Amino acid sequence: MQKLFHKLKEASRARSDAEFCSKIDGALQEADESQLWIELLREDCGIDGRNIERLYVETYELIAIFATMAGKTRRSQ
């Protein structure tokens, strides 16, 4: 998750829409990878509970937000 927030910080400093989309795409990839690890913990390692579910939902929501941000920025160009 640390890489994800680093990518977001970089996106906030972007000098162009193309650079912004590139950085948001990086954050999207990091969020997707985080979600994969959470799925592996749940399904393959049998780790469950409220905390892991909240992390999964939060990661899903971040993915949706980043995809929307990148898509709207690309359409506005």
C-alpha atoms as an extended CHARMM CRD file, in Angstrom:
* protein
*
        77  EXT
         1         1  MET       CA              0.0000000000        0.0000000000        0.0000000000  PROA      1               0.0000000000
         2         2  GLN       CA              2.9210000000        2.3400000000        0.5590000000  PROA      2               0.0000000000
         3         3  LYS       CA              3.7530000000        2.2630000000       -3.1650000000  PROA      3               0.0000000000
         4         4  LEU       CA              0.1350000000        3.0360000000       -3.9480000000  PROA      4               0.0000000000
         5         5  PHE       CA              0.1660000000        6.2120000000       -1.8630000000  PROA      5               0.0000000000
         6         6  HSD       CA              3.5280000000        7.1890000000       -3.3290000000  PROA      6               0.0000000000
         7         7  LYS       CA              2.0040000000        6.9270000000       -6.8280000000  PROA      7               0.0000000000
         8         8  LEU       CA             -0.9150000000        9.1060000000       -5.7290000000  PROA      8               0.0000000000
         9         9  LYS       CA              1.4630000000       11.7320000000       -4.3750000000  PROA      9               0.0000000000
        10        10  GLU       CA              3.2960000000       11.6940000000       -7.7060000000  PROA      10              0.0000000000
        11        11  ALA       CA             -0.0230000000       12.0850000000       -9.5480000000  PROA      11              0.0000000000
        12        12  SER       CA             -0.8780000000       15.1340000000       -7.4760000000  PROA      12              0.0000000000
        13        13  ARG       CA              2.2960000000       16.7540000000       -8.7840000000  PROA      13              0.0000000000
        14        14  ALA       CA              1.7310000000       15.8580000000      -12.4410000000  PROA      14              0.0000000000
        15        15  ARG       CA              2.4910000000       18.5670000000      -14.9730000000  PROA      15              0.0000000000
        16        16  SER       CA              0.0770000000       17.3100000000      -17.6230000000  PROA      16              0.0000000000
        17        17  ASP       CA             -3.0400000000       15.1890000000      -17.9880000000  PROA      17              0.0000000000
        18        18  ALA       CA             -0.9970000000       12.4680000000      -19.6660000000  PROA      18              0.0000000000
        19        19  GLU       CA              1.4490000000       12.3670000000      -16.7500000000  PROA      19              0.0000000000
        20        20  PHE       CA             -1.4640000000       12.3720000000      -14.2820000000  PROA      20              0.0000000000
        21        21  CYS       CA             -3.0840000000        9.4050000000      -16.0410000000  PROA      21              0.0000000000
        22        22  SER       CA              0.2200000000        7.5570000000      -16.0890000000  PROA      22              0.0000000000
        23        23  LYS       CA              0.6710000000        7.9990000000      -12.3360000000  PROA      23              0.0000000000
        24        24  ILE       CA             -2.9590000000        7.0830000000      -11.5960000000  PROA      24              0.0000000000
        25        25  ASP       CA             -2.5270000000        3.9740000000      -13.7630000000  PROA      25              0.0000000000
        26        26  GLY       CA              0.4620000000        3.0690000000      -11.5840000000  PROA      26              0.0000000000
        27        27  ALA       CA             -1.6520000000        3.5170000000       -8.4540000000  PROA      27              0.0000000000
        28        28  LEU       CA             -4.3660000000        1.3950000000      -10.0510000000  PROA      28              0.0000000000
        29        29  GLN       CA             -1.8650000000       -1.3940000000      -10.6780000000  PROA      29              0.0000000000
        30        30  GLU       CA             -0.6370000000       -1.2100000000       -7.0840000000  PROA      30              0.0000000000
        31        31  ALA       CA             -4.2180000000       -1.3520000000       -5.7570000000  PROA      31              0.0000000000
        32        32  ASP       CA             -4.9650000000       -4.3140000000       -8.0100000000  PROA      32              0.0000000000
        33        33  GLU       CA             -1.8790000000       -6.1270000000       -6.7250000000  PROA      33              0.0000000000
        34        34  SER       CA             -2.8690000000       -5.3750000000       -3.1210000000  PROA      34              0.0000000000
        35        35  GLN       CA             -6.3100000000       -6.8040000000       -3.7900000000  PROA      35              0.0000000000
        36        36  LEU       CA             -4.7160000000       -9.9370000000       -5.2490000000  PROA      36              0.0000000000
        37        37  TRP       CA             -2.6600000000      -10.4500000000       -2.0760000000  PROA      37              0.0000000000
        38        38  ILE       CA             -5.7580000000       -9.9650000000        0.0740000000  PROA      38              0.0000000000
        39        39  GLU       CA             -7.5930000000      -12.5620000000       -2.0260000000  PROA      39              0.0000000000
        40        40  LEU       CA             -4.6980000000      -14.9730000000       -1.6010000000  PROA      40              0.0000000000
        41        41  LEU       CA             -4.7220000000      -14.4600000000        2.1620000000  PROA      41              0.0000000000
        42        42  ARG       CA             -8.4590000000      -15.1380000000        2.2970000000  PROA      42              0.0000000000
        43        43  GLU       CA             -8.6930000000      -18.0310000000       -0.1280000000  PROA      43              0.0000000000
        44        44  ASP       CA             -5.3720000000      -19.8560000000        0.0740000000  PROA      44              0.0000000000
        45        45  CYS       CA             -4.3190000000      -19.1200000000        3.6450000000  PROA      45              0.0000000000
        46        46  GLY       CA             -7.7640000000      -19.2130000000        5.2230000000  PROA      46              0.0000000000
        47        47  ILE       CA             -7.3820000000      -15.8170000000        6.8470000000  PROA      47              0.0000000000
        48        48  ASP       CA            -10.7660000000      -14.2550000000        7.3600000000  PROA      48              0.0000000000
        49        49  GLY       CA            -12.6250000000      -11.8650000000        9.5740000000  PROA      49              0.0000000000
        50        50  ARG       CA            -13.9460000000       -8.3410000000        9.5620000000  PROA      50              0.0000000000
        51        51  ASN       CA            -10.5850000000       -6.6550000000        9.1300000000  PROA      51              0.0000000000
        52        52  ILE       CA             -9.6110000000       -8.5960000000        6.0160000000  PROA      52              0.0000000000
        53        53  GLU       CA            -13.0770000000       -8.0100000000        4.5350000000  PROA      53              0.0000000000
        54        54  ARG       CA            -12.7980000000       -4.2710000000        5.1650000000  PROA      54              0.0000000000
        55        55  LEU       CA             -9.4000000000       -4.2040000000        3.4780000000  PROA      55              0.0000000000
        56        56  TYR       CA            -10.7790000000       -6.0740000000        0.4860000000  PROA      56              0.0000000000
        57        57  VAL       CA            -13.7520000000       -3.7060000000        0.1430000000  PROA      57              0.0000000000
        58        58  GLU       CA            -11.5660000000       -0.6340000000        0.5870000000  PROA      58              0.0000000000
        59        59  THR       CA             -9.1470000000       -1.8400000000       -2.0650000000  PROA      59              0.0000000000
        60        60  TYR       CA            -12.0470000000       -2.5410000000       -4.4380000000  PROA      60              0.0000000000
        61        61  GLU       CA            -13.3330000000        0.9980000000       -3.8700000000  PROA      61              0.0000000000
        62        62  LEU       CA             -9.8810000000        2.4940000000       -4.5150000000  PROA      62              0.0000000000
        63        63  ILE       CA             -9.6330000000        0.5770000000       -7.7950000000  PROA      63              0.0000000000
        64        64  ALA       CA            -13.0080000000        1.9540000000       -8.8800000000  PROA      64              0.0000000000
        65        65  ILE       CA            -12.0130000000        5.5110000000       -7.9170000000  PROA      65              0.0000000000
        66        66  PHE       CA             -8.6710000000        5.3810000000       -9.7360000000  PROA      66              0.0000000000
        67        67  ALA       CA            -10.2240000000        3.8720000000      -12.8620000000  PROA      67              0.0000000000
        68        68  THR       CA            -12.8670000000        6.6160000000      -12.8800000000  PROA      68              0.0000000000
        69        69  MET       CA            -10.2630000000        9.3460000000      -12.3850000000  PROA      69              0.0000000000
        70        70  ALA       CA             -8.1010000000        8.0990000000      -15.2440000000  PROA      70              0.0000000000
        71        71  GLY       CA            -11.0780000000        7.5360000000      -17.5400000000  PROA      71              0.0000000000
        72        72  LYS       CA            -12.5840000000       10.9900000000      -16.9930000000  PROA      72              0.0000000000
        73        73  THR       CA             -9.2170000000       12.6760000000      -17.4460000000  PROA      73              0.0000000000
        74        74  ARG       CA             -8.5980000000       10.8160000000      -20.7110000000  PROA      74              0.0000000000
        75        75  ARG       CA            -12.0560000000       11.6850000000      -22.0330000000  PROA      75              0.0000000000
        76        76  SER       CA            -11.5250000000       15.3700000000      -21.2480000000  PROA      76              0.0000000000
        77        77  GLN       CA             -8.3610000000       15.5620000000      -23.3470000000  PROA      77              0.0000000000
